[in-house]
Amino acid sequence: MDVLIIGGTRFLGVYLTEALLKGNQNITLFNRGTKRNQFPYYEDVEWIIGDRNDENRFRSVFKDRSFDVVIDTCAYFPSDVELIVEVFQNKIGRYIFTSSMAVAYTKEFDEHIALPIPNRRLFDTAPKNSYAYNKTLIEEYLVEQFDRNGFPFVSLRPAEINGPGELREWYYINRIKNGRQKILIPGSGENLVQPGYIDDIVQRFLLAIVKENAVGECYNITGDELISLNQYIKLIAEVINERIKIINIPYAIFRQLVPTKYYFPYCYKQSFVVDLNKIKRELGYQPEVGIKDGIRKSLKKWSENYNKRFSPYNQSGDYEFISYDLEDMFISVWENEMAEATGRVHQKLLERGLLI
């Protein structure tokens, strides 16, 4: 089987390439080539250097090429996929679009949609979230092309993906491994998250390649287990065998003090629970790696020279990571203020004879 991966040098793409090579598939990568020297399977794949934004070169490169499967790991705008359809119409067996569960940030979700988030077409995403909005526009366009012209797409919507080299998991692992005894969390930390381990996510991509009934469909994919953010961080500490204390600062207060550019993984105002019944029923999806086992696997395979700036979740460098000194300052101020406020309330109750 001839497989073209567009992008493919970062987190998900590396694992997909490894899995397909193990299955003796012929792999072609198309990307800008900036990560070639770090790519572990460089000698095992055909590498085409190019930028998908250079539409003329893209058309020229693939004018006489056909593939059994095209996996697109980095389509972020409708124009990206319009070019794919134009160039590969009737020349590929299947197009796998890497969408995101961010498409579920619809107007309904903002109004507290009932959980779990259903596996249906979610084309009413609020435009204020440009990433999610463009992903939904792409899905809408692909559905239209399938209905009109039979373009053989499958859209996969990963939620949080965990595994070695992933930023969000690393954020907390790094702090706990470095002996941070207090971990700052904006919000209550009681929101539920549903991470999926990278090996399970990759297997679902492979199912989408081979299952005939997958064509023309959009699928939610993530893990099976739910956990609160507080519990998740405590579980990491347990696996690492460290003791920690979580410091929760109310989200509204925290955001008044701290610029929004600072990044705290999984700090959602609401729980994010995903319905997986469709992909289980239609494609036979069954996650195998639980949250705790995923943390253990990540720690076992963690690269000592991991560079957070290479993370797929920080490609543009938009996120900044709060320094330990700044984090300590906020924790100290919050704890002192809470102690003083508690003392003042205690005194007022005492003065009014209300203290039991």
Backbone torsions as a table, in degrees:
resi	resn	phi	psi	omega
1	MET	NA	132.6	178.5
2	ASP	-96.4	122.3	-175.1
3	VAL	-123.5	127.9	172.6
4	LEU	-103.7	127.4	174.2
5	ILE	-111.9	121.3	177.0
6	ILE	-92.8	121.5	-168.7
7	GLY	91.7	-124.2	166.9
8	GLY	89.1	3.0	-177.0
9	THR	-105.3	-1.1	-179.1
10	ARG	-103.4	-149.5	-168.4
11	PHE	-58.0	-69.8	-177.2
12	LEU	-62.4	-42.4	-176.9
13	GLY	-61.0	-38.5	179.4
14	VAL	-63.7	-44.7	-179.0
15	TYR	-69.0	-36.1	176.3
16	LEU	-63.8	-45.0	179.3
17	THR	-59.3	-45.3	179.7
18	GLU	-59.6	-46.2	-178.0
19	ALA	-64.9	-41.6	-179.3
20	LEU	-69.3	-37.2	177.1
21	LEU	-65.5	-37.1	177.1
22	LYS	-63.7	-26.5	176.8
23	GLY	-89.6	12.2	177.3
24	ASN	61.3	35.2	176.3
25	GLN	-90.0	153.7	176.7
26	ASN	-88.0	121.5	-171.9
27	ILE	-113.6	130.8	171.1
28	THR	-118.2	131.4	176.0
29	LEU	-108.4	135.1	172.8
30	PHE	-120.5	116.9	176.9
31	ASN	-165.7	-176.1	-176.1
32	ARG	-76.0	-8.6	175.1
33	GLY	78.0	12.1	-176.7
34	THR	-72.8	-17.7	-177.6
35	LYS	-110.8	14.7	-174.9
36	ARG	-58.1	-42.0	-176.0
37	ASN	-67.4	-24.9	179.5
38	GLN	-96.0	-7.4	-173.7
39	PHE	-76.9	122.1	-172.3
40	PRO	-68.8	-18.3	-176.0
41	TYR	-115.2	30.2	-174.9
42	TYR	-55.8	-43.2	-175.8
43	GLU	-78.6	-8.2	-175.1
44	ASP	-101.5	-2.4	-176.1
45	VAL	-127.8	158.0	168.6
46	GLU	-83.0	133.4	-174.8
47	TRP	-119.1	121.2	176.4
48	ILE	-111.4	120.0	-179.2
49	ILE	-85.4	129.4	178.3
50	GLY	178.3	167.6	178.8
51	ASP	-120.1	124.8	-176.9
52	ARG	-62.3	-20.0	177.6
53	ASN	-74.3	-16.2	173.4
54	ASP	-88.1	84.4	-170.3
55	GLU	-63.9	-35.8	-179.4
56	ASN	-64.4	-43.7	179.0
57	ARG	-66.5	-39.4	179.6
58	PHE	-59.7	-46.6	178.5
59	ARG	-61.7	-41.6	-178.0
60	SER	-65.6	-44.2	-176.9
61	VAL	-62.9	-40.3	-172.3
62	PHE	-105.7	11.8	-177.7
63	LYS	-56.5	-41.8	-176.4
64	ASP	-112.1	21.4	-179.3
65	ARG	-109.3	144.9	173.1
66	SER	-134.3	153.9	-177.2
67	PHE	-140.7	152.8	173.0
68	ASP	-71.2	-39.1	-177.5
69	VAL	-141.7	138.6	168.4
70	VAL	-117.3	122.8	176.3
71	ILE	-108.3	120.2	-176.8
72	ASP	-106.7	109.6	-178.0
73	THR	-96.6	-3.6	-172.2
74	CYS	-143.4	41.3	173.5
75	ALA	-93.3	117.6	-175.4
76	TYR	-118.1	-11.7	-177.1
77	PHE	-132.8	149.2	178.3
78	PRO	-53.0	-36.6	179.9
79	SER	-61.1	-31.3	177.3
80	ASP	-58.8	-43.3	-174.1
81	VAL	-85.9	-28.3	174.0
82	GLU	-59.7	-38.6	177.1
83	LEU	-66.4	-40.7	177.6
84	ILE	-57.9	-49.1	-178.1
85	VAL	-62.5	-42.2	180.0
86	GLU	-61.2	-46.7	-173.4
87	VAL	-77.1	-36.6	-169.7
88	PHE	-107.7	4.0	177.2
89	GLN	-54.6	125.9	-179.9
90	ASN	66.6	15.0	-179.9
91	LYS	-123.4	2.6	178.3
92	ILE	-135.9	155.3	177.8
93	GLY	-83.9	-31.5	-177.4
94	ARG	-161.5	143.3	176.1
95	TYR	-117.9	117.7	179.3
96	ILE	-100.6	112.3	179.7
97	PHE	-95.1	124.4	176.5
98	THR	-83.9	98.3	177.3
99	SER	-89.4	-146.6	-178.1
100	SER	-164.7	148.7	173.4
101	MET	-69.3	-3.7	172.0
102	ALA	-59.4	-22.3	178.6
103	VAL	-63.1	-15.5	179.6
104	ALA	-79.8	-5.5	176.6
105	TYR	-76.7	66.0	-178.2
106	THR	-89.0	174.8	174.6
107	LYS	-60.0	-35.3	177.6
108	GLU	-62.4	-42.6	-177.9
109	PHE	-65.6	-38.3	176.3
110	ASP	-59.9	-27.2	179.5
111	GLU	-98.5	22.8	175.2
112	HIS	68.0	59.7	175.0
113	ILE	-59.3	145.6	179.3
114	ALA	-63.1	138.4	178.5
115	LEU	-96.8	153.7	1.0
116	PRO	-74.3	158.1	-179.9
117	ILE	-67.1	123.2	-174.2
118	PRO	-68.7	156.0	176.0
119	ASN	-93.7	85.1	178.1
120	ARG	-141.5	177.4	178.9
121	ARG	-74.7	121.2	-172.0
122	LEU	-115.7	76.7	-172.6
123	PHE	-98.6	13.1	-178.1
124	ASP	-110.2	30.0	-179.1
125	THR	-59.9	139.5	-178.5
126	ALA	-65.2	127.3	-178.1
127	PRO	-60.5	-17.7	-178.8
128	LYS	-64.0	-24.2	175.1
129	ASN	-98.2	93.1	-170.8
130	SER	-63.6	-37.9	179.4
131	TYR	-61.0	-52.6	-179.4
132	ALA	-64.5	-40.2	-178.2
133	TYR	-61.1	-45.0	180.0
134	ASN	-68.7	-35.6	176.3
135	LYS	-62.6	-40.0	178.9
136	THR	-69.8	-36.5	175.9
137	LEU	-62.2	-38.2	177.8
138	ILE	-64.4	-46.5	179.1
139	GLU	-59.9	-42.9	180.0
140	GLU	-61.5	-41.6	179.2
141	TYR	-65.0	-42.6	-178.9
142	LEU	-65.1	-40.6	177.0
143	VAL	-61.1	-42.1	178.3
144	GLU	-62.3	-43.4	179.6
145	GLN	-67.3	-34.4	177.2
146	PHE	-66.8	-45.9	-178.2
147	ASP	-65.9	-37.8	-176.0
148	ARG	-84.7	-44.2	-169.3
149	ASN	-122.4	-0.6	179.9
150	GLY	73.9	21.7	-180.0
151	PHE	-62.4	123.5	-167.1
152	PRO	-84.1	74.1	-178.2
153	PHE	-97.1	157.1	164.2
154	VAL	-134.7	130.9	178.5
155	SER	-108.0	124.5	178.3
156	LEU	-112.3	131.5	-174.6
157	ARG	-114.4	84.6	176.2
158	PRO	-67.1	146.7	168.1
159	ALA	-92.8	-135.9	177.8
160	GLU	-71.2	126.9	177.0
161	ILE	-107.3	127.0	177.6
162	ASN	-109.7	155.9	178.4
163	GLY	152.5	168.0	-177.6
164	PRO	-56.4	125.4	177.9
165	GLY	98.0	3.8	-177.4
166	GLU	-98.1	133.7	-170.0
167	LEU	-63.7	-47.1	-170.3
168	ARG	-64.5	-43.8	176.9
169	GLU	-66.0	-41.9	-178.9
170	TRP	-58.9	-35.9	-175.1
171	TYR	-52.8	-47.7	-177.7
172	TYR	-82.5	-38.1	177.4
173	ILE	-58.2	-44.6	-178.0
174	ASN	-60.5	-43.1	-179.5
175	ARG	-65.2	-44.5	-177.5
176	ILE	-70.5	-40.4	177.8
177	LYS	-62.9	-29.2	179.8
178	ASN	-87.7	14.6	172.7
179	GLY	78.7	20.5	177.5
180	ARG	-72.0	115.7	-176.9
181	GLN	-83.9	-22.3	177.3
182	LYS	-120.5	129.3	-178.0
183	ILE	-114.8	120.5	-177.4
184	LEU	-82.7	129.3	177.9
185	ILE	-130.6	118.0	171.4
186	PRO	-68.8	128.5	-179.1
187	GLY	95.6	-178.4	-175.3
188	SER	-74.7	-24.1	-176.4
189	GLY	75.4	7.4	-179.0
190	GLU	-93.8	-2.4	176.0
191	ASN	-63.8	139.2	-179.3
192	LEU	-86.5	137.8	174.7
193	VAL	-123.2	165.5	-172.7
194	GLN	-140.9	70.3	-176.3
195	PRO	-71.8	153.2	174.5
196	GLY	-122.2	139.1	-179.1
197	TYR	-78.4	145.4	-172.5
198	ILE	-55.5	-38.5	-178.5
199	ASP	-63.0	-39.2	177.2
200	ASP	-67.1	-41.6	-179.4
201	ILE	-63.2	-42.6	179.1
202	VAL	-61.6	-41.7	178.9
203	GLN	-60.5	-31.8	178.8
204	ARG	-72.5	-31.7	173.3
205	PHE	-64.3	-41.0	179.7
206	LEU	-65.5	-38.3	176.0
207	LEU	-62.9	-40.6	-179.6
208	ALA	-64.1	-25.8	178.8
209	ILE	-73.1	-39.4	-169.6
210	VAL	-100.1	-20.9	-176.3
211	LYS	-82.3	119.4	-177.3
212	GLU	-64.4	-34.1	-176.6
213	ASN	-76.6	-1.7	179.9
214	ALA	-78.2	-23.5	-173.7
215	VAL	-62.8	133.3	178.7
216	GLY	84.8	9.5	-175.0
217	GLU	-118.7	158.3	173.9
218	CYS	-116.1	133.5	-175.5
219	TYR	-128.6	132.7	167.6
220	ASN	-74.0	138.6	173.8
221	ILE	-141.4	134.8	172.5
222	THR	-170.5	-164.2	178.3
223	GLY	-83.6	178.1	-175.9
224	ASP	-94.7	-23.3	-170.7
225	GLU	-95.0	145.4	176.1
226	LEU	-106.9	146.5	178.7
227	ILE	-156.0	144.7	175.2
228	SER	-77.2	158.6	178.8
229	LEU	-60.1	-43.3	178.0
230	ASN	-58.9	-46.0	179.6
231	GLN	-64.1	-38.3	-179.3
232	TYR	-62.1	-46.1	-179.9
233	ILE	-65.8	-39.7	177.5
234	LYS	-64.2	-34.9	179.2
235	LEU	-67.5	-40.5	175.6
236	ILE	-59.1	-46.5	-179.9
237	ALA	-61.5	-38.2	178.8
238	GLU	-63.8	-44.2	-179.8
239	VAL	-65.1	-38.3	179.7
240	ILE	-78.6	-13.0	-177.8
241	ASN	67.5	47.5	176.2
242	GLU	-125.2	155.9	177.3
243	ARG	-105.9	133.9	-178.1
244	ILE	-136.0	164.4	171.4
245	LYS	-127.2	126.9	180.0
246	ILE	-89.2	129.5	177.6
247	ILE	-107.4	108.6	179.8
248	ASN	-96.4	121.1	174.8
249	ILE	-109.4	127.4	-179.6
250	PRO	-47.4	135.1	-171.7
251	TYR	-56.9	-45.3	-177.0
252	ALA	-62.6	-41.2	178.6
253	ILE	-66.9	-43.8	-178.0
254	PHE	-60.4	-43.0	-176.6
255	ARG	-73.0	-18.6	172.9
256	GLN	-73.3	-26.0	-176.3
257	LEU	-95.5	-30.6	-169.6
258	VAL	-118.8	131.0	177.0
259	PRO	-57.6	147.2	-176.5
260	THR	-66.2	-15.0	-177.6
261	LYS	-66.6	-22.1	179.6
262	TYR	-73.1	136.5	-166.8
263	TYR	-107.9	125.1	174.2
264	PHE	-125.5	107.7	-175.8
265	PRO	-59.9	142.8	174.4
266	TYR	68.3	8.2	-177.6
267	CYS	-83.8	73.7	178.8
268	TYR	-94.7	154.1	175.9
269	LYS	-75.9	-22.7	-178.1
270	GLN	-126.9	161.0	172.4
271	SER	-69.9	154.5	-178.5
272	PHE	-131.4	94.2	-175.7
273	VAL	-116.4	132.6	-168.6
274	VAL	-114.2	136.2	175.3
275	ASP	-82.0	120.9	-178.5
276	LEU	-108.3	8.8	-173.6
277	ASN	-60.7	-38.1	-176.2
278	LYS	-64.7	-48.5	-177.1
279	ILE	-70.4	-30.0	176.2
280	LYS	-69.0	-44.1	-176.6
281	ARG	-70.6	-43.9	-172.1
282	GLU	-89.2	-33.4	-175.9
283	LEU	-113.3	-3.2	-180.0
284	GLY	74.1	28.2	-178.9
285	TYR	-72.0	129.6	175.9
286	GLN	-144.8	102.3	179.7
287	PRO	-57.0	139.0	-176.3
288	GLU	-111.3	-21.8	-175.0
289	VAL	-105.8	115.0	177.8
290	GLY	-75.5	173.7	-175.2
291	ILE	-63.1	-47.6	-177.8
292	LYS	-65.5	-43.1	177.4
293	ASP	-64.3	-35.2	177.6
294	GLY	-63.5	-41.2	177.1
295	ILE	-62.6	-43.9	178.9
296	ARG	-61.1	-44.9	179.9
297	LYS	-63.8	-40.6	179.7
298	SER	-62.2	-45.6	-179.2
299	LEU	-64.9	-37.0	-178.8
300	LYS	-66.1	-35.5	-175.6
301	LYS	-101.6	5.5	-171.8
302	TRP	-66.5	132.3	179.9
303	SER	-79.5	131.8	-179.9
304	GLU	-68.7	-23.2	-179.4
305	ASN	-102.4	25.8	-179.7
306	TYR	-59.0	133.5	-179.8
307	ASN	-117.5	112.3	-175.3
308	LYS	-60.8	-23.5	-178.6
309	ARG	-71.2	-15.3	177.2
310	PHE	-89.5	-0.3	-174.6
311	SER	-64.1	144.2	177.1
312	PRO	-65.4	-16.1	-179.7
313	TYR	-95.4	7.8	177.9
314	ASN	-144.6	38.8	-173.1
315	GLN	-60.4	-37.7	-175.6
316	SER	-91.7	-1.5	-178.0
317	GLY	72.1	19.2	-178.0
318	ASP	-67.7	-33.6	-177.0
319	TYR	-84.7	143.8	170.0
320	GLU	-118.4	151.6	-174.9
321	PHE	-111.0	122.3	-173.8
322	ILE	-59.3	132.7	-177.5
323	SER	-73.1	159.7	178.8
324	TYR	-62.1	-40.1	-179.8
325	ASP	-62.1	-44.1	180.0
326	LEU	-67.4	-40.0	178.0
327	GLU	-61.2	-44.2	179.1
328	ASP	-62.5	-36.6	179.9
329	MET	-64.1	-46.1	-179.7
330	PHE	-64.0	-41.9	179.4
331	ILE	-62.1	-45.9	-179.0
332	SER	-62.3	-47.1	-179.7
333	VAL	-61.7	-44.8	-178.6
334	TRP	-63.0	-45.7	-179.2
335	GLU	-64.4	-40.8	178.9
336	ASN	-66.2	-43.5	179.5
337	GLU	-63.5	-41.4	-179.8
338	MET	-64.8	-39.7	178.9
339	ALA	-64.3	-43.5	179.6
340	GLU	-66.3	-41.7	179.3
341	ALA	-63.4	-41.8	177.9
342	THR	-61.1	-41.3	178.6
343	GLY	-64.1	-40.4	-179.7
344	ARG	-66.7	-43.3	178.2
345	VAL	-62.4	-43.5	179.0
346	HIS	-58.0	-44.1	-178.7
347	GLN	-66.3	-43.1	178.7
348	LYS	-61.5	-43.2	178.3
349	LEU	-63.7	-38.4	179.3
350	LEU	-65.3	-43.4	-179.8
351	GLU	-63.6	-33.3	-176.9
352	ARG	-91.9	1.5	179.5
353	GLY	71.4	23.8	-177.1
354	LEU	-99.3	-3.8	-176.2
355	LEU	-83.1	125.3	-179.4
356	ILE	-86.3	NA	NA
